[in-house]
Amino acid sequence: MTGVGGFVPFSSLTPALQSGINSDQAVMIFSRNGFFGYALALPITTPVDEQQVMFWSTFATDAPPARTDDVHALLIEKHGAWKSPSSCIRQIIDAASACLTKLLVLPRYEVPYLPHWTSLHGTALAPKTGSARIMLVGDATHAAAPDSGQGASMALEDVQMLAMLLRHYSSDLPKVVKAYEDMRIPRVGRILRLGRRNGDGKREISWFRAAVRDLVLWIMCHLPLRVFLWLDPTHLYDVEAEVTKYLAVTNR
């Protein structure tokens, strides 16, 4: 998988497209062989000459395009005939390609999943020894593709949970480590699997799978927010509640 993205001056687009993008604000387009999205990069009240449109494209390739490749031609090949609410994909690609050095070409690489996140894993090492106190958080532990939409959230959850555990187990570092891994590894594993599944949906897929995906997206977009959150509890994760529940179960 490869991502290509960048920023386009809002003023470089025609007035009709500017009006359409102001109305749409954020558009994400799924097809049978890739993904294209665009949105205003700054608040809608930003003056036209300062406003930017950001766009991002995801598609499968045998090898990531090199900096010397014709990225404009590649984007046109992948998305040039696609439709959008404002019919602006082609113009966004043309405007972005006016300065190819500003295009971001971001290949996707899988990072091996770490079986544990601290150097105290599975040990009874007392903190007074002053050694083996490495704890990993955020991308150092679980670098994820953007398809889960949870990368920054997971890092913030790591830090908040560690802070709460260090406050509770102020003199017992091994217990901090165990609790941290007990709670975080299962949650992060689920999110990484979700991101991988979402990313695979941007590869070339059959018409039937695309039809099922489109139907599910249509249903999800018309559900009340509370029902959507109930069906997908990923976004309802409460670090404080999880720590409280863990401490109650372990009686520590």
C-alpha positions as a Markdown table, in Angstrom:
| # | Residue | x | y | z |
|---|---|---|---|---|
| 1 | Met | 0.0 | 0.0 | 0.0 |
| 2 | Thr | 1.1 | 3.5 | -0.8 |
| 3 | Gly | -0.2 | 6.9 | 0.2 |
| 4 | Val | 0.2 | 10.1 | -1.7 |
| 5 | Gly | -1.0 | 13.5 | -0.3 |
| 6 | Gly | -0.3 | 17.1 | 0.0 |
| 7 | Phe | -1.8 | 20.6 | 0.2 |
| 8 | Val | -3.3 | 22.8 | -2.5 |
| 9 | Pro | -3.9 | 26.6 | -2.2 |
| 10 | Phe | -7.6 | 27.1 | -2.0 |
| 11 | Ser | -7.3 | 30.2 | -4.2 |
| 12 | Ser | -5.9 | 28.0 | -7.1 |
| 13 | Leu | -9.3 | 26.4 | -7.5 |
| 14 | Thr | -12.2 | 27.8 | -9.5 |
| 15 | Pro | -14.9 | 29.8 | -7.6 |
| 16 | Ala | -17.4 | 27.0 | -8.3 |
| 17 | Leu | -15.1 | 24.3 | -6.8 |
| 18 | Gln | -14.3 | 26.6 | -3.8 |
| 19 | Ser | -18.0 | 26.9 | -3.1 |
| 20 | Gly | -18.5 | 23.1 | -3.4 |
| 21 | Ile | -15.6 | 22.3 | -1.1 |
| 22 | Asn | -16.9 | 24.9 | 1.4 |
| 23 | Ser | -20.2 | 23.0 | 1.4 |
| 24 | Asp | -18.7 | 19.5 | 1.5 |
| 25 | Gln | -15.8 | 20.4 | 3.9 |
| 26 | Ala | -14.6 | 16.8 | 4.1 |
| 27 | Val | -15.0 | 14.1 | 1.4 |
| 28 | Met | -13.8 | 10.5 | 1.5 |
| 29 | Ile | -14.3 | 8.3 | -1.6 |
| 30 | Phe | -13.9 | 4.5 | -1.6 |
| 31 | Ser | -13.7 | 2.5 | -4.9 |
| 32 | Arg | -12.8 | -1.0 | -5.8 |
| 33 | Asn | -9.1 | -0.2 | -6.2 |
| 34 | Gly | -8.2 | 2.6 | -3.9 |
| 35 | Phe | -9.2 | 5.6 | -1.8 |
| 36 | Phe | -9.2 | 9.4 | -2.2 |
| 37 | Gly | -10.1 | 12.1 | 0.3 |
| 38 | Tyr | -9.9 | 15.8 | 0.6 |
| 39 | Ala | -10.9 | 18.5 | 3.1 |
| 40 | Leu | -10.3 | 22.0 | 4.2 |
| 41 | Ala | -7.0 | 22.2 | 6.1 |
| 42 | Leu | -8.0 | 25.3 | 8.1 |
| 43 | Pro | -11.2 | 26.6 | 9.7 |
| 44 | Ile | -13.8 | 27.6 | 7.1 |
| 45 | Thr | -13.6 | 31.2 | 8.3 |
| 46 | Thr | -9.9 | 31.4 | 7.1 |
| 47 | Pro | -9.5 | 34.0 | 4.3 |
| 48 | Val | -9.4 | 32.5 | 0.8 |
| 49 | Asp | -5.8 | 33.5 | 0.1 |
| 50 | Glu | -4.7 | 31.7 | 3.2 |
| 51 | Gln | -6.9 | 28.6 | 3.1 |
| 52 | Gln | -5.5 | 25.2 | 2.0 |
| 53 | Val | -7.1 | 22.0 | 0.8 |
| 54 | Met | -5.5 | 18.9 | 1.9 |
| 55 | Phe | -5.9 | 15.6 | 0.0 |
| 56 | Trp | -4.8 | 12.1 | 0.5 |
| 57 | Ser | -4.8 | 9.0 | -1.8 |
| 58 | Thr | -4.3 | 5.4 | -0.9 |
| 59 | Phe | -3.8 | 2.5 | -3.4 |
| 60 | Ala | -1.9 | -0.8 | -3.8 |
| 61 | Thr | 1.3 | -0.9 | -5.8 |
| 62 | Asp | 4.0 | -3.5 | -6.4 |
| 63 | Ala | 6.6 | -1.0 | -5.2 |
| 64 | Pro | 6.2 | 2.6 | -3.9 |
| 65 | Pro | 6.7 | 5.3 | -6.6 |
| 66 | Ala | 10.1 | 6.9 | -6.5 |
| 67 | Arg | 10.6 | 10.7 | -6.2 |
| 68 | Thr | 11.7 | 10.7 | -9.8 |
| 69 | Asp | 8.5 | 9.0 | -11.0 |
| 70 | Asp | 5.7 | 10.9 | -12.6 |
| 71 | Val | 3.4 | 11.0 | -9.6 |
| 72 | His | 0.9 | 13.2 | -11.4 |
| 73 | Ala | 0.4 | 10.6 | -14.1 |
| 74 | Leu | 0.0 | 7.9 | -11.5 |
| 75 | Leu | -2.6 | 9.9 | -9.6 |
| 76 | Ile | -4.5 | 10.6 | -12.8 |
| 77 | Glu | -4.4 | 7.0 | -13.7 |
| 78 | Lys | -5.7 | 6.0 | -10.3 |
| 79 | His | -8.3 | 8.7 | -9.7 |
| 80 | Gly | -8.7 | 11.0 | -12.7 |
| 81 | Ala | -12.1 | 9.5 | -13.7 |
| 82 | Trp | -13.5 | 9.3 | -10.2 |
| 83 | Lys | -16.6 | 11.3 | -9.2 |
| 84 | Ser | -16.9 | 13.5 | -6.2 |
| 85 | Pro | -19.7 | 15.8 | -4.9 |
| 86 | Ser | -17.9 | 18.8 | -6.4 |
| 87 | Ser | -16.2 | 17.0 | -9.3 |
| 88 | Cys | -12.9 | 18.4 | -8.2 |
| 89 | Ile | -10.5 | 15.5 | -7.9 |
| 90 | Arg | -8.8 | 16.1 | -11.3 |
| 91 | Gln | -8.3 | 19.8 | -10.5 |
| 92 | Ile | -6.9 | 19.1 | -7.0 |
| 93 | Ile | -4.4 | 16.6 | -8.5 |
| 94 | Asp | -3.4 | 19.1 | -11.3 |
| 95 | Ala | -3.0 | 21.9 | -8.7 |
| 96 | Ala | -1.0 | 19.7 | -6.4 |
| 97 | Ser | 1.3 | 18.5 | -9.1 |
| 98 | Ala | 2.3 | 22.1 | -10.0 |
| 99 | Cys | 5.0 | 21.6 | -7.4 |
| 100 | Leu | 5.8 | 17.9 | -7.2 |
| 101 | Thr | 8.5 | 18.3 | -4.6 |
| 102 | Lys | 5.7 | 19.2 | -2.1 |
| 103 | Leu | 3.8 | 16.0 | -2.7 |
| 104 | Leu | 4.2 | 13.5 | 0.1 |
| 105 | Val | 4.7 | 9.9 | -1.0 |
| 106 | Leu | 4.3 | 7.7 | 2.0 |
| 107 | Pro | 4.7 | 3.9 | 1.5 |
| 108 | Arg | 3.1 | 1.6 | 4.1 |
| 109 | Tyr | 5.3 | -0.8 | 6.0 |
| 110 | Glu | 4.3 | -3.3 | 8.6 |
| 111 | Val | 6.1 | -3.0 | 11.9 |
| 112 | Pro | 6.6 | -6.3 | 13.8 |
| 113 | Tyr | 4.2 | -6.5 | 16.8 |
| 114 | Leu | 6.2 | -6.4 | 20.0 |
| 115 | Pro | 5.3 | -9.2 | 22.5 |
| 116 | His | 6.0 | -6.9 | 25.4 |
| 117 | Trp | 6.6 | -3.2 | 25.9 |
| 118 | Thr | 9.0 | -3.0 | 28.9 |
| 119 | Ser | 12.3 | -4.4 | 30.0 |
| 120 | Leu | 10.7 | -5.7 | 33.2 |
| 121 | His | 8.3 | -8.0 | 31.4 |
| 122 | Gly | 7.8 | -11.2 | 33.4 |
| 123 | Thr | 10.3 | -10.3 | 36.1 |
| 124 | Ala | 10.2 | -9.6 | 39.8 |
| 125 | Leu | 13.0 | -7.0 | 39.6 |
| 126 | Ala | 12.8 | -4.5 | 42.4 |
| 127 | Pro | 13.0 | -0.9 | 41.3 |
| 128 | Lys | 15.7 | -0.1 | 43.9 |
| 129 | Thr | 18.3 | -1.9 | 41.7 |
| 130 | Gly | 18.2 | 1.1 | 39.3 |
| 131 | Ser | 18.3 | -0.9 | 36.1 |
| 132 | Ala | 16.0 | -2.3 | 33.4 |
| 133 | Arg | 13.4 | 0.4 | 33.6 |
| 134 | Ile | 12.6 | 0.9 | 30.0 |
| 135 | Met | 8.9 | 1.4 | 29.1 |
| 136 | Leu | 7.8 | 2.1 | 25.6 |
| 137 | Val | 4.8 | 4.2 | 24.7 |
| 138 | Gly | 3.2 | 5.5 | 21.5 |
| 139 | Asp | 4.7 | 4.7 | 18.1 |
| 140 | Ala | 7.8 | 3.3 | 19.8 |
| 141 | Thr | 5.6 | 0.5 | 20.9 |
| 142 | His | 2.8 | 0.2 | 18.3 |
| 143 | Ala | 3.4 | 2.2 | 15.1 |
| 144 | Ala | 0.2 | 1.9 | 13.2 |
| 145 | Ala | -1.0 | 2.6 | 9.7 |
| 146 | Pro | -3.4 | 5.5 | 9.6 |
| 147 | Asp | -6.4 | 3.4 | 8.6 |
| 148 | Ser | -7.5 | 2.9 | 12.2 |
| 149 | Gly | -7.6 | 6.6 | 12.9 |
| 150 | Gln | -6.3 | 5.9 | 16.4 |
| 151 | Gly | -2.6 | 6.5 | 16.3 |
| 152 | Ala | -2.4 | 9.7 | 18.4 |
| 153 | Ser | -5.2 | 8.5 | 20.7 |
| 154 | Met | -3.3 | 5.3 | 21.5 |
| 155 | Ala | -0.2 | 7.3 | 22.5 |
| 156 | Leu | -2.3 | 9.6 | 24.7 |
| 157 | Glu | -4.0 | 6.6 | 26.3 |
| 158 | Asp | -0.6 | 5.0 | 27.0 |
| 159 | Val | 0.7 | 8.1 | 28.8 |
| 160 | Gln | -2.5 | 8.7 | 30.8 |
| 161 | Met | -2.6 | 5.0 | 32.0 |
| 162 | Leu | 1.1 | 5.0 | 32.9 |
| 163 | Ala | 0.6 | 8.2 | 34.9 |
| 164 | Met | -2.3 | 6.7 | 36.8 |
| 165 | Leu | -0.5 | 3.4 | 37.5 |
| 166 | Leu | 2.7 | 5.2 | 38.7 |
| 167 | Arg | 0.6 | 7.2 | 41.1 |
| 168 | His | -1.1 | 4.1 | 42.4 |
| 169 | Tyr | 2.0 | 1.8 | 42.5 |
| 170 | Ser | 4.4 | 4.5 | 43.5 |
| 171 | Ser | 6.9 | 2.1 | 45.0 |
| 172 | Asp | 6.4 | -1.1 | 43.0 |
| 173 | Leu | 7.5 | -0.7 | 39.4 |
| 174 | Pro | 7.0 | -4.3 | 38.3 |
| 175 | Lys | 3.3 | -4.0 | 39.2 |
| 176 | Val | 3.1 | -0.9 | 37.1 |
| 177 | Val | 4.6 | -2.8 | 34.2 |
| 178 | Lys | 2.3 | -5.8 | 34.5 |
| 179 | Ala | -0.8 | -3.7 | 34.8 |
| 180 | Tyr | 0.3 | -1.5 | 31.9 |
| 181 | Glu | 0.8 | -4.5 | 29.6 |
| 182 | Asp | -2.3 | -6.4 | 30.8 |
| 183 | Met | -4.5 | -3.5 | 29.9 |
| 184 | Arg | -2.9 | -1.9 | 26.9 |
| 185 | Ile | -1.7 | -4.9 | 24.8 |
| 186 | Pro | -5.2 | -6.4 | 24.2 |
| 187 | Arg | -6.7 | -3.0 | 23.3 |
| 188 | Val | -3.8 | -1.9 | 21.0 |
| 189 | Gly | -3.9 | -5.4 | 19.3 |
| 190 | Arg | -7.6 | -4.9 | 18.5 |
| 191 | Ile | -7.0 | -1.5 | 17.0 |
| 192 | Leu | -4.0 | -2.7 | 14.9 |
| 193 | Arg | -6.1 | -5.5 | 13.5 |
| 194 | Leu | -8.9 | -3.0 | 12.8 |
| 195 | Gly | -6.5 | -0.7 | 10.9 |
| 196 | Arg | -5.1 | -3.6 | 8.9 |
| 197 | Arg | -8.6 | -4.7 | 7.9 |
| 198 | Asn | -9.5 | -1.1 | 7.0 |
| 199 | Gly | -6.4 | -0.8 | 4.9 |
| 200 | Asp | -7.0 | -4.0 | 3.1 |
| 201 | Gly | -10.4 | -2.5 | 2.0 |
| 202 | Lys | -8.4 | 0.0 | 0.0 |
| 203 | Arg | -6.8 | -2.7 | -2.1 |
| 204 | Glu | -8.4 | -4.0 | -5.3 |
| 205 | Ile | -11.6 | -5.8 | -4.3 |
| 206 | Ser | -14.4 | -7.6 | -6.0 |
| 207 | Trp | -17.6 | -5.8 | -7.0 |
| 208 | Phe | -19.5 | -7.9 | -4.5 |
| 209 | Arg | -17.2 | -6.9 | -1.6 |
| 210 | Ala | -17.4 | -3.3 | -2.7 |
| 211 | Ala | -21.2 | -3.4 | -2.8 |
| 212 | Val | -21.3 | -4.9 | 0.8 |
| 213 | Arg | -18.9 | -2.2 | 2.0 |
| 214 | Asp | -20.9 | 0.6 | 0.4 |
| 215 | Leu | -24.1 | -0.8 | 2.0 |
| 216 | Val | -22.5 | -1.0 | 5.4 |
| 217 | Leu | -21.1 | 2.6 | 5.1 |
| 218 | Trp | -24.5 | 3.9 | 4.1 |
| 219 | Ile | -26.2 | 2.2 | 7.1 |
| 220 | Met | -23.5 | 3.4 | 9.5 |
| 221 | Cys | -23.7 | 7.0 | 8.2 |
| 222 | His | -27.5 | 7.1 | 8.9 |
| 223 | Leu | -27.4 | 5.6 | 12.4 |
| 224 | Pro | -27.8 | 7.9 | 15.4 |
| 225 | Leu | -24.4 | 8.6 | 17.0 |
| 226 | Arg | -25.2 | 6.7 | 20.2 |
| 227 | Val | -26.0 | 3.6 | 18.2 |
| 228 | Phe | -22.8 | 3.9 | 16.1 |
| 229 | Leu | -20.7 | 4.2 | 19.3 |
| 230 | Trp | -22.5 | 1.2 | 20.8 |
| 231 | Leu | -21.7 | -0.9 | 17.8 |
| 232 | Asp | -18.1 | 0.4 | 17.7 |
| 233 | Pro | -16.9 | 0.9 | 21.3 |
| 234 | Thr | -13.3 | 1.7 | 20.1 |
| 235 | His | -14.1 | 5.4 | 20.5 |
| 236 | Leu | -15.7 | 5.0 | 24.0 |
| 237 | Tyr | -12.5 | 3.8 | 25.7 |
| 238 | Asp | -12.1 | 5.4 | 29.1 |
| 239 | Val | -8.6 | 5.0 | 30.5 |
| 240 | Glu | -9.6 | 6.0 | 34.1 |
| 241 | Ala | -12.5 | 3.6 | 34.1 |
| 242 | Glu | -10.3 | 0.8 | 32.8 |
| 243 | Val | -7.7 | 1.4 | 35.4 |
| 244 | Thr | -10.3 | 1.5 | 38.2 |
| 245 | Lys | -11.8 | -1.8 | 37.0 |
| 246 | Tyr | -8.4 | -3.5 | 36.8 |
| 247 | Leu | -7.4 | -2.4 | 40.3 |
| 248 | Ala | -10.8 | -3.6 | 41.7 |
| 249 | Val | -10.4 | -7.0 | 40.0 |
| 250 | Thr | -6.8 | -7.5 | 41.1 |
| 251 | Asn | -7.5 | -6.1 | 44.6 |
| 252 | Arg | -4.3 | -4.1 | 44.6 |
